[in-house]
């Protein structure tokens, strides 16, 4: 599939096609919440997002801000050419367990040190994830962890045929 035609952002919106590659990290000036099993497992304003061409932002939250026991080491790892080796975590809340539905970079690559004590979560595995009170839509495709809000336009990597974008 050829590179798609980017949507035109409206007022107050960003196009994911204007995001850089390699990605950049920036702080977020909005509260973020995650619920699982009906339980609020994190609510924080200490948020950064990673922006990469064609991907909706991936939000990283401090591990220390999660409810006790909400994050548990899981099997598996993956490698990002930019951020380094990620480890996976199970997410627990309200009697529910979502295996390997979060990840972090314990020893991130140079330039991504801000991710060290932070975790990202697959929104599609949670009951609800919000940014500034808006419920997010998960990035398409099971592998990607971006969160789509009304502030970003695509098309987004992860839809069928987007592997080589």
ABEGO torsion letter per residue (X at the ends): XBBBBBBBBBBGBBBAAABBOBBBBBBBBBBBBBBBGGBBABBBABBBBBBBBGBBBBBBBBAAABBBGABBBBBEBBBBAAAEBBBBBBBBBGGBBBBGABBBBABBBBGAAAAAABBBBBAAABABBBBGGBBBBBBBEAABABBBBAABBOBBBGBBGAAAX
